[in-house]
Amino acid sequence: MPVSDLVDVAAKDKMAAFLNELQSRDAAYDWEITVSIDATLMPLHFAGAALDAGFLIIASRSRNGLTQLNEELMLINNEQTNISRATSKELALVMSRRSERDDAMYEELTTMNNEMANLQRELAKKNAELGKLNEQKNRLLGMAAHDLRTPLGAILAYAEFLEDELIVTLNDAQREFLTRIKDLSDFMLHLVSDILDVASIEAGQLNLDPQPTDAIQLIDSVVKLNGILAAKKEIAVEFDPPATSPELRIDVGKIEQVLNNLVNNALKFSHSGSTVRVRLEHTDEVVTVAVQDEGQGIPASDLPKLFQAFSRTSVRSTAGEQSTGLGLAIVRRIVEGHGGRIWVESEVGKGSTFLFTLPVAIAE
């Protein structure tokens, strides 16, 4: 993969700066950049040098290791240069004495080349078949989820109706059963909606309808909407808007989905008496939205799992709330579809902050 894809999302700008220095100066040494190794974030020391064929980039866990690796590469290079020179001389002498081609070797190489070509064609065929099967899977998943949404919505509506009309006449056990039916129906309805979103995204159908939008009004609306859930858990949700905010051209419904997911997650993993804060900052180029909680925080080993479909961390919600494991994956695709990026900053015991950027609308 490209070397820039190895690094953590938050370190891409630093990697770009390293590559720029490498290109402009033909060398760069001891840049500490965070990469993902076996699903774990780890800082490595990078160095690079320009060669005739391109660039050589090396990395090590420590600065001393970087120096040692560089010395060993130089040693290997010197040894292999001598070996190559001697081998080339020997081959030149042999070929000068050989007057005819080694037909057996030529035929063997030709056969191997034909076999490789056949394998390549077979691989291309299998890839095409897998692409069709994946498309059929997404279509079937979308159809199944769509067909499930209507009856699940009806079950939830009936349960809410019964709860409103018969709550006084039901005994404790019956009320508990009815609440359980309602909660499970609500969870399944959210799961089906998330599956529909994922199926559409995987099928390349993230259709956006950008419209001029006031970011302050949008965030304020989301904060007020989630205030009801926050009040039930005795959690404060605060939004201190800036004096002004540049105009955005976004799909309001999709970005509202992003904000609702991030604020709702912050409430799920926060304890009573804590505060969830939403911040809005901007430059001439981008708007940055941050959702900060005072919850449990996310272990470093779990961070690579975030923003991946069906992934779950070791952190559990504070009131037993359920999660589909799809929300953050959908959020990432929506933000990236708008030309922005999303990342998280977290410390165990101190809480987490999810941040995402959106480009500022440019007047025609």
ZIBEL-V320627 format. One line per field, one symbol per residue. ss: DSSP state (A for helix, B for strand, O for the rest). phi: phi as a letter, one per 30 degrees, with the letter a starting at -180 (. if undefined). A space follows every 10 residues. Layout:
BEGIN
ss->???
phi->???
END
This chain:
BEGIN
ss->OOAAAABOAA AAAAAAAAAA AAAAAOBBBB BBBBBBBOOB BBBBBBBBBB BOOBBBBBBB OOAAAAAAAA AAAAAAAAAA AAAAAAAAAA AAAAAAAOOO OOAAAAAAAA AAAAAAAAAA AAAAAAAAAA AAAAAAAAAA AAAAAAAAAA AAAAAAAAAA AAAAAAOOOO OAAAAAAAAA AAAAAAAAAA AAAAAAAAAA AAOOOOOOOO BBBOAAAAAA AAAAAAAAAA AAOOOBBBBO OOOOOOOBBB OAAAAAAAAA AAAAAAAAOO OOOOBBBBBB BBOOOBBBBB BBOOOOOOOA AAAOOOOOOO OOOOOOOOOO OOOOOOAAAA AAAAAAAOOO OBBBBBBOOO BBBBBBBBBO OOOO
phi->.edddddded cddddddddd ddddciaabh cdbdbcbhib dbdbccbabd cdclbccbbb dbdddddddd dddddddddd dddddddddd ddddddddcb dddddddddd dddddddddd dddddddddd dddddddddd dddddddddd dddddddddd dddddceddd dddddddddd dddddddddd dddddddddd dddicddcbd bebddddddd dddddddddd ddchcdccbc dddbbddccb dedddddddd ddddddddcc ceicbccccb bacdcbcccb ccbcddicee dcedddicdi dbcddcddbi dcbdiceddd eeddddddic bbabbbbeib jbbcbbcbdd dcdd
END
